[in-house]
Amino acid sequence: MPALTFSEDQAEAFDRLSALLVGHGIDLAEGTTTPMVEGKATVLAVVGKAGSGKTMLLAEMYRSLKAAGLDVVSGDYEGRKRKDRRTLAILAPTNKAASVLRLRGVPATTIHRILYTPVYDPQYEKIAEWLAGTGPRPVVEGLTELALDRAHAFYQQVASIPGALAAAGLKGSDFIKGWKRREEPLDVGFVDESSMLDERQLEDLREIFPVLVLFGDPAQLAPVGSSGAMVFDKLPEARRLALSRIHRQTQDNPILDLAHALGDDRLGFEEFEAMVQAKARDDGRVVWAERVEAGLMARSPVLVWRNATRVRLIQAFRNAYGAPEDQLLPGEPLICDGIELPLKHRKKRIDLEARGLIKGAQVIYLGEGNREGFARLHVVGAEEPQVSAASIIKIEKPDEEEPFIPHAARMGAAFLHGAAVTIHKAQGSQWEDVQVFAPDLYAAAQSGRNEAGVPLWKRLAYVAITRAQTRLHWVVRNRLARPLAPLSIDDLKREPAPLALAEASPDAPGDLG
């Protein structure tokens, strides 16, 4: 039994997961493994509401598996396969969700970075093997012994190959030459925020992981088009472990108190707002806000239900900062809306996505790139956050069907403005301060709509509230407070990386730049 204090249902879940792993040749009690048995496959879910200890359980399972000798595949470097090697990958659907786990000491990566594997430059792969403990100290042309020492010292503090190479004066584009679809299966996979998975993603993961454990919150919003069902809802009951007790470390949390109050069938919207107001009087972690704060929108979007509200708030944000119509200001937030490339540029698409520009990624605009159509970007939550890429940036305006495009490459990564986002798109992310636009939730309550038998406004409110790590701002009026300072990028410290992608054009397919 782990040394830390588990609740009873956490302890039972740990034991059940341990028993499952024994059947696959991994004994946590003894700290031993045997070679993987081909043909065995298991999918199991650990479900529970916010505060029930899912992340704590996942972190303890990670530590126990690592102690048993499993190699953690993190997405930034994968050593050569050994016949007897057992592996673990910890995944999340978005960069932001993966970064939340990494802040807790769990080396998570995105699902995309596991579905696709990097192709390494052989010269720099020698450095990676040495740092990972599977090869001798290399001699690399152009790199001094001092540079290698810096790489080694960095890796001892932070187990990141790209970070260590950067400390040696190299850049990620030197090390990784391209990406290919994973051909070899892995072993054990943990997926956090699995309420966001759709059936296709689940099938992709099942092809790679004989042991797949989904960690998810059944009270969140199901993926669009899934009729309110989540992938773990379809598992047999014996394959679902429920955490129902709220862990003691989260009991004195007014934000979680509000989230769990939404489980009361008798609670109406007006009664709930009265609870929010009462919490705000007693605890500074809940704020009853008469207006939206523009200053907070630059780094954590206002959460809304309706697209029309989102567009109006974005326009108000840009007006408050005096942003010109024909260009973006450094520091404006963006949301990746996908990659606009034809199929023949699949290799370029994979490279952009591998660098964190997947649909839903939160990005901060840093300025124009060095080539026409390029933008310098900070990808929030990515391990190497600053890149430059061919970008198509669209800004929607109220009462106008077509968006305004202040920044357009012929093709590349597409972005919408990110000062406000729908609650659906906010799933998987967390921010220190979260502003929830309550008039939209009132509109959802008035609509009388339900999702999977639960009033839609309650599901929306639950997801929106649980995005807040430290402070919840419940905004009750359709007003915006002007910012106290101009937009800035001073909080984004690292220097931008070199160009992530040569501009794609019909005449220039093929290798990455």
Secondary structure, DSSP 8 states (H G I E B T S, - for coil): --SS---HHHHHHHHHHHHHHHTTTEETTTTEE----TT--EEEEEEE-TTSSHHHHHHHHHHHHHHTT-EE--SS------TT--EEEEEESSHHHHHHHHHTT---EEHHHHHEEEEE-HHHHHHHHHHTTSS-----TT--HHHHHHHHHHHHHS--HHHHHHHTT--HHHHEEEEEE--S--SEEEESSGGG--HHHHHHHHHH-SEEEEEE-TTS---TTSTT--GGGGS-GGGEEEE-S--GGGSS-HHHHHHHHTT-TT--HHHHHHHHHHHHHH-TTEEEESSEEHHHHTTS-EEES-HHHHHHHHHHHHHHTT--TTS--TT-EEEEEEEE--GGGHHHHHHHHHTT--TT-EEEEEEE-SSTTEEEEEETT-SS-EEEEEEEEEE--TT-SS-EEEEE-SSEEEEEE-SEEEHHHHTT--EEEEEEEHHHHHHHHHHT-EETTEEHHHHHHHHHHTTEEEEEEEE-SS-EE--SS----TT--S---SBSS----TT--SS--
